[in-house]
Amino acid sequence: MKITYTWLREFVETPLTAAEIADRLPMIGFEVEDWHSIVPDLETIVVGKVLTCEKIPASDHLKRCDVTIGTQTLSVVCGAPNVAVDQLVAVAPPGTTLPNGLTIQTRKVMGVESQGMICSEMELGLSDEKEGIIVLNGQAQPGQRFRETLTSDWMFDLAIAPNRPDALGVIGIAREIGLLTGTPLRLPKIKLRESGPPTGQLIRIEIKDPAGCPRYAARILQNITLGPSPKWMRQRLNAVGVRAISNIVDVTNYVMMETGQPQHAFDYDLLERRRIIVQRAHAGEKFQTLDGQDRELLASDLMICDGNRSVALAGVMGGANSEVSETTKNILIECAHFNPLVVRRTAKRLGLASEAGRRFERGTDPNGIPFAVNRAAQLMQETAGGVIARGIAEVYPETIKPGKITLRPRRVTHVLGGKVPAGRMEKILTGLACSVNKKSPAAWQVTVPTSRPDLQGEIDLIEEIAMSAASAIAPKRCWKSCAAR
């Protein structure tokens, strides 16, 4: 699980530095496999100001630019369509070695000498953006180190235990950091502008296999404009290893990384008879997935179908026949809870590993679906415009209820070898999104959220209290054993 420091701080205003977080995460059960600055080593890249910009007669797109870098003016040939006079840009002078290994040298291009390069984000290893050069704001100064204009950030690569699916989202890790530091969790505020028809009038959902899909929900956006997602979203996805594709697809990935709940976007107009049916495949059925490969299905594979055909391998990959494309105007957002064993079996047989499949295989939170699908609708409208149809269309045949555990404060003291104040214990438990009934002081009734399937018994709650309470309360051996679990 990859997360960034700034993304964490969006949800928990922790006083800890990136280094301190890396040191403390193992204490609460999260091994840090790697952490590093996500700003590349760009010491020789400097800020330049474009003084002149003239077309090269022999070329249909190249321009010769005079660029000042403070101490000198360089003549640079640039083919970017967005280069213009008075821009502040990132310049690689001769002798610079770029992150991709290319060393910049003075050379002639179309008979014109070029003394360096005006760089794009891709050339500097900052993102996959290669369509134009970087244009800086007016606060940068010619000759200034380009690195100084970037926001410092760090990436953590965490090993997540199989029984902690809640930690496969930034919010889940932020919750843990908040418990560790006593800092409140700040969830995104969702304010939807719904003005379209009721979603239930636009799509009919049927689950024929509730064991394979206990809950299926959908939202619909109409009249969206497909295009690139905002720069901040592309950069954040790129930092955690997710390739940016378009505003609609990027939002589904962004919300998945944020909440741990995968989603899928269908081109609504390609769904025949305006239906969604969740059912098993027909043995021998052929289905083309988004990667263009034809797959032969087994009767055990769970499928998402419209009124006439299969349109997605549930929890594994969408189909080419309902893919979002440049012509897409209306979107159906799928947000569902699939049986982990069913998803794992299909994904393994077909060799289709993905971030979404990884989360479904560990088990997602069935009761986190409304928040996630509303968050996706909000971000899609912000980035692609359009109208959000009113309400969520869903089928949830049998509500999956939170578990209940009896917790005895005296047992906590006995196991930890020290007393944890009742108020402190309650704060830890509520910080885990548990609710606490203390009608009986000797035996609390704790309701555990469905996002935490690992909390099965009293000892699991004691472990959480131990890891979140002050280290002075619990002996070192307890901390070590808890972290090792």
C-alpha positions in Angstrom: 0.0 0.0 0.0 1.5 3.3 -1.1 0.5 6.6 0.4 2.0 10.0 0.6 2.7 12.3 3.6 0.6 15.2 2.2 -2.3 12.9 1.4 -2.3 11.6 5.0 -2.2 15.1 6.4 -5.3 15.9 4.4 -7.2 13.7 6.8 -5.2 14.0 10.0 -3.2 17.1 11.0 -0.5 15.1 12.7 2.4 16.9 14.3 4.7 14.0 13.2 7.2 14.5 10.5 7.5 11.9 7.7 10.6 10.4 9.4 8.6 10.1 12.7 5.7 8.4 11.0 8.1 5.9 9.3 9.5 5.1 12.8 6.1 4.8 14.5 4.0 2.8 12.0 5.7 -0.5 12.9 4.7 0.1 16.5 1.0 -0.2 15.5 1.5 -3.2 13.2 2.4 -1.6 9.8 5.8 -2.6 8.4 7.3 0.2 6.4 9.0 -1.5 3.4 10.3 1.8 2.0 9.9 5.5 2.4 11.5 8.3 0.4 11.1 11.8 -1.0 9.0 11.8 -4.1 10.8 14.8 -5.4 13.6 13.6 -7.8 17.2 14.7 -7.5 17.0 17.8 -9.7 19.9 19.9 -8.3 21.1 21.1 -11.7 17.6 22.0 -13.1 17.1 25.8 -12.8 14.3 28.3 -13.4 14.5 30.2 -16.6 12.5 33.0 -18.2 11.6 32.9 -21.9 12.8 36.2 -23.4 12.1 35.5 -27.1 10.3 32.7 -28.9 10.6 32.5 -32.7 9.5 29.8 -35.2 12.3 28.0 -37.0 11.5 28.4 -40.7 12.5 24.8 -41.7 10.2 23.2 -39.1 6.5 23.1 -38.6 6.6 23.1 -34.8 10.1 23.9 -33.5 10.9 27.3 -32.0 14.2 29.0 -31.0 13.9 30.5 -27.5 16.2 32.9 -25.7 16.0 31.9 -22.0 17.7 33.7 -19.1 18.7 31.6 -16.2 19.9 34.5 -14.1 23.7 34.5 -14.8 23.4 33.8 -18.5 21.1 33.6 -21.5 20.8 30.3 -23.4 19.5 29.7 -26.9 17.2 26.7 -26.7 15.3 24.9 -29.4 11.9 23.8 -28.1 9.0 21.9 -29.7 6.4 22.2 -27.0 3.2 23.7 -28.2 2.7 25.8 -25.1 6.0 27.6 -24.9 5.6 31.4 -25.0 7.4 34.7 -24.1 7.6 35.7 -20.4 7.0 32.2 -19.2 9.0 30.9 -16.2 10.1 27.4 -17.1 12.3 24.5 -15.9 15.6 24.5 -17.8 18.3 21.8 -18.0 21.6 23.5 -19.0 24.3 21.5 -20.9 25.9 18.8 -18.8 22.6 18.0 -16.9 21.7 14.3 -16.6 17.9 13.9 -16.5 16.2 11.2 -14.3 15.8 9.0 -17.4 19.6 8.9 -17.9 19.8 11.4 -20.8 22.6 13.9 -20.6 21.9 17.3 -22.1 24.5 18.6 -24.5 24.8 21.6 -26.8 23.8 20.4 -30.2 22.3 21.6 -33.5 18.7 21.0 -34.2 17.4 21.8 -37.7 20.7 23.8 -38.2 20.0 25.9 -35.0 22.3 25.6 -31.9 20.4 24.5 -28.8 22.1 25.1 -25.4 20.0 23.0 -23.2 16.4 21.8 -22.8 13.1 23.4 -21.5 11.6 20.5 -19.6 8.2 18.8 -19.3 7.1 17.0 -16.1 7.7 13.6 -17.7 11.3 14.5 -18.6 12.0 15.4 -15.0 10.3 12.3 -13.6 7.5 14.2 -11.9 4.5 12.6 -13.8 3.5 11.0 -17.1 2.5 14.5 -18.5 4.5 15.0 -21.7 2.2 17.2 -23.8 3.8 20.5 -22.8 6.6 22.1 -20.8 6.3 23.0 -17.2 5.1 26.6 -16.7 5.8 28.0 -13.2 3.9 30.7 -11.3 5.3 34.3 -11.0 6.9 33.8 -7.6 9.9 31.8 -9.1 13.0 33.7 -10.1 15.4 33.1 -13.0 18.4 31.2 -11.8 16.6 29.7 -8.8 16.9 26.0 -8.3 13.9 24.4 -9.7 13.7 21.9 -6.8 12.9 24.9 -4.5 9.7 25.5 -6.4 8.3 22.0 -5.7 6.3 21.0 -2.6 8.2 18.6 -0.4 6.5 15.2 -0.1 7.3 11.6 0.9 6.0 8.3 -0.2 5.5 5.3 2.2 5.2 1.8 1.0 3.5 -0.3 3.7 3.0 -4.0 4.1 -0.6 -4.5 5.1 -1.6 -7.7 6.9 -4.2 -9.8 5.1 -6.8 -9.2 7.9 -6.6 -5.4 7.7 -8.5 -4.4 4.5 -9.4 -1.1 6.1 -5.7 -0.1 5.9 -5.8 -0.4 2.1 -7.0 3.2 1.9 -5.4 6.5 2.9 -8.2 7.2 5.3 -7.6 3.9 7.1 -3.9 4.7 7.7 -4.8 8.3 8.7 -7.2 6.9 11.3 -4.3 4.9 12.8 -2.0 7.9 12.8 -4.7 9.9 14.5 -5.1 7.3 17.3 -1.3 7.3 17.8 -1.1 11.0 18.2 -4.5 11.9 19.6 -5.4 13.9 16.5 -8.9 13.8 15.2 -9.7 12.2 11.8 -11.1 14.7 9.2 -13.2 12.9 6.6 -14.0 14.6 3.3 -17.1 16.7 3.4 -19.5 15.5 0.7 -22.0 18.0 -0.7 -23.7 16.7 -3.8 -25.6 18.9 -6.3 -28.3 16.5 -7.4 -30.6 17.8 -10.0 -31.3 15.0 -12.4 -34.0 12.3 -12.4 -34.0 9.6 -9.6 -31.3 7.1 -10.3 -33.8 4.3 -9.8 -35.7 5.5 -12.9 -32.5 5.3 -15.0 -31.2 1.9 -14.0 -32.8 -1.4 -12.7 -30.4 -3.5 -10.6 -30.9 -7.2 -9.9 -28.7 -9.5 -7.9 -29.2 -13.2 -8.9 -26.3 -14.4 -6.7 -26.4 -12.6 -3.3 -23.7 -15.0 -2.0 -21.3 -13.7 -4.7 -22.5 -10.1 -4.4 -24.2 -9.1 -1.1 -24.5 -5.5 -2.0 -24.5 -3.5 -5.3 -25.0 0.3 -5.6 -24.9 2.7 -8.5 -24.9 6.4 -9.2 -25.4 8.1 -12.6 -23.9 11.3 -14.0 -25.3 12.8 -17.2 -23.7 15.2 -19.7 -20.2 14.8 -18.4 -17.1 16.1 -20.3 -14.4 13.6 -20.6 -10.8 15.0 -20.4 -7.7 15.0 -18.3 -8.1 15.0 -14.5 -6.7 18.0 -12.6 -3.0 18.2 -12.2 -3.1 17.7 -8.4 -5.0 14.4 -8.9 -2.7 13.2 -11.6 0.4 14.0 -9.5 -1.1 12.2 -6.4 -2.0 9.1 -8.4 1.4 9.1 -10.1 3.1 9.3 -6.7 1.4 6.0 -5.5 2.0 4.2 -8.8 -1.4 4.6 -10.5 -1.4 5.8 -14.1 -3.6 8.7 -14.9 -6.1 8.0 -17.8 -9.0 10.5 -17.8 -11.0 12.4 -15.2 -13.7 9.8 -14.9 -11.4 6.8 -14.6 -8.9 8.7 -12.4 -11.7 9.5 -9.9 -12.5 5.8 -9.5 -8.9 5.1 -8.8 -8.5 8.1 -6.6 -11.4 7.2 -4.4 -10.2 3.6 -4.2 -6.8 4.7 -2.9 -8.5 7.1 -0.6 -11.2 4.8 0.9 -10.1 1.3 0.0 -13.3 0.8 -1.9 -12.9 -0.1 -5.6 -15.3 1.3 -8.1 -15.9 1.0 -11.8 -17.3 3.4 -14.4 -19.5 2.2 -17.2 -20.6 4.2 -20.3 -24.3 4.3 -19.3 -25.4 4.6 -22.9 -23.8 1.2 -23.7 -25.8 -0.6 -21.1 -28.5 -2.4 -23.0 -32.1 -2.2 -21.7 -30.8 0.0 -18.8 -30.3 -3.0 -16.5 -27.6 -4.3 -14.2 -27.8 -8.0 -13.4 -25.2 -9.7 -11.2 -25.0 -13.4 -12.0 -22.7 -16.3 -12.7 -21.2 -16.7 -16.2 -22.3 -19.3 -18.7 -19.7 -22.0 -19.0 -17.6 -21.5 -22.2 -18.8 -17.9 -22.6 -16.4 -15.6 -24.4 -15.8 -12.1 -22.9 -13.4 -9.4 -24.0 -12.0 -7.4 -21.1 -10.7 -3.8 -21.1 -7.2 -5.0 -22.1 -8.5 -6.3 -25.4 -8.1 -10.0 -24.5 -10.8 -12.5 -25.1 -11.5 -14.6 -22.0 -13.2 -18.0 -21.8 -15.4 -18.0 -18.7 -16.3 -20.7 -16.2 -19.7 -21.1 -14.6 -18.1 -20.1 -11.3 -17.1 -16.6 -12.6 -19.3 -13.8 -11.3 -20.4 -11.3 -14.0 -22.0 -7.9 -14.2 -24.5 -8.0 -17.1 -26.8 -5.6 -18.7 -30.1 -6.6 -20.2 -28.5 -8.8 -22.9 -24.8 -9.6 -22.3 -21.9 -9.5 -19.8 -20.3 -6.1 -19.3 -17.7 -6.8 -16.5 -15.9 -9.5 -14.6 -17.1 -8.7 -11.1 -14.3 -7.2 -9.0 -11.7 -8.1 -11.6 -12.0 -6.1 -14.8 -14.5 -4.2 -16.9 -15.5 -5.2 -20.4 -14.5 -3.5 -23.7 -18.2 -3.3 -24.7 -19.0 -0.8 -22.0 -15.7 1.1 -21.7 -15.6 4.9 -21.1 -14.3 6.6 -24.2 -14.0 10.1 -25.8 -17.6 9.9 -26.9 -19.0 9.1 -23.4 -21.5 11.6 -22.1 -23.3 9.6 -19.4 -21.7 7.5 -16.6 -22.8 4.8 -14.3 -20.6 4.4 -11.2 -20.6 0.9 -9.8 -19.8 0.4 -6.1 -20.2 -3.1 -4.8 -19.3 -5.7 -2.2 -18.2 -8.9 -3.8 -17.3 -12.3 -2.2 -13.5 -12.3 -1.8 -13.2 -16.0 -2.6 -15.1 -15.6 -5.9 -13.0 -12.6 -7.0 -9.7 -14.3 -5.9 -10.5 -17.5 -7.8 -11.3 -15.7 -11.1 -8.5 -13.2 -10.9 -5.9 -16.0 -10.2 -7.2 -18.3 -13.0 -7.1 -15.5 -15.6 -3.9 -13.9 -14.3 -5.5 -10.5 -13.8 -3.9 -8.8 -10.8 -5.0 -5.2 -10.0 -5.3 -2.8 -7.2 -9.0 -3.2 -7.2 -8.8 -7.0 -7.2 -6.3 -6.9 -4.4 -8.9 -5.1 -2.2 -11.8 -7.2 -3.2 -9.8 -10.3 -2.5 -9.2 -9.2 1.1 -12.8 -8.0 1.7 -14.2 -4.5 1.4 -16.5 -2.8 3.8 -20.1 -3.5 2.7 -21.4 -0.5 4.8 -18.8 1.9 3.4 -20.3 1.8 0.0 -22.6 4.9 0.2 -19.8 7.1 1.4 -17.5 5.9 -1.4 -20.0 6.2 -4.3 -21.1 9.6 -3.1 -17.4 10.7 -2.9 -16.8 9.5 -6.5 -19.9 11.3 -7.8 -18.8 14.5 -6.1 -15.3 14.4 -7.6 -16.6 13.4 -11.0 -18.9 16.4 -11.1 -16.0 18.7 -9.9 -13.7 17.4 -12.6 -16.0 16.5 -15.5 -19.1 18.6 -14.9 -22.5 17.1 -15.6 -25.6 16.4 -13.6 -25.9 13.9 -10.8 -29.1 11.9 -10.8 -30.9 11.9 -7.5 -30.1 9.2 -5.0 -28.4 5.9 -5.1 -29.9 2.9 -6.8 -28.9 -0.3 -4.9 -29.8 -3.8 -3.9 -28.8 -5.0 -0.4 -30.8 -8.2 0.2 -29.5 -9.0 3.7 -27.9 -6.2 5.7 -24.5 -7.1 7.1 -24.5 -5.9 10.6 -21.6 -4.8 12.8 -20.3 -7.3 15.4 -20.5 -6.9 19.1 -17.8 -7.7 21.7 -17.8 -7.6 25.5 -14.8 -5.8 26.9 -13.9 -6.1 30.6 -11.8 -3.2 31.8 -10.2 -5.4 34.5 -9.2 -7.8 31.9 -7.4 -5.0 30.0 -5.5 -4.1 33.1 -4.5 -7.7 33.7 -3.3 -8.3 30.1 -1.4 -5.0 29.9 0.1 -5.1 33.3 -1.0 -1.5 33.9 -4.3 0.4 34.2 -5.6 2.4 31.2 -8.0 5.1 32.3 -11.6 4.4 31.2 -11.8 7.6 29.3 -8.7 6.8 27.4 -9.9 3.4 26.5 -13.3 4.8 25.3 -11.5 7.4 23.2 -9.4 4.8 21.5 -12.4 2.6 20.7 -14.4 5.4 19.3 -11.4 6.5 17.3 -11.6 3.0 15.7 -15.2 3.9 14.7 -16.5 1.5 17.4 -19.5 2.5 19.6 -19.3 1.8 23.3 -22.1 1.0 25.7 -20.9 1.3 29.3 -24.2 0.5 31.1 -22.3 -2.2 32.9 -19.0 -0.7 34.2 -17.5 -4.2 34.5 -18.4 -5.4 31.0 -18.7 -2.8 28.2 -20.6 -3.7 25.0 -18.5 -2.6 22.0 -20.0 -2.5 18.5 -17.3 -3.1 15.9 -17.6 -1.5 12.4 -17.8 -3.9 9.4 -14.6 -2.2 8.1 -12.6 -4.1 10.8 -13.2 -7.8 10.2 -10.0 -8.5 12.3 -11.7 -7.4 15.5 -13.3 -10.7 16.5 -12.9 -10.9 20.3 -12.0 -9.2 23.5 -8.2 -9.8 23.0 -8.3 -7.9 19.7 -9.8 -4.8 21.4 -7.1 -5.1 24.1 -4.4 -5.2 21.4 -5.8 -2.0 19.9 -5.8 -0.3 23.2 -2.3 -1.4 23.9 -1.0 -0.1 20.6 -2.7 3.2 20.9 -2.2 3.9 24.6 1.0 5.5 25.9 4.0 3.1 25.8 4.6 3.6 29.5 1.3 1.8 30.3 2.1 -1.4 28.4 5.4 -3.3 29.0 7.8 -3.4 26.0 7.1 -7.1 25.5 3.5 -6.3 24.9 4.3 -3.6 22.3 6.6 -6.0 20.5 4.1 -8.9 20.5 1.2 -6.6 19.4 3.3 -5.2 16.5 4.3 -8.6 15.4 0.7 -9.9 15.1 
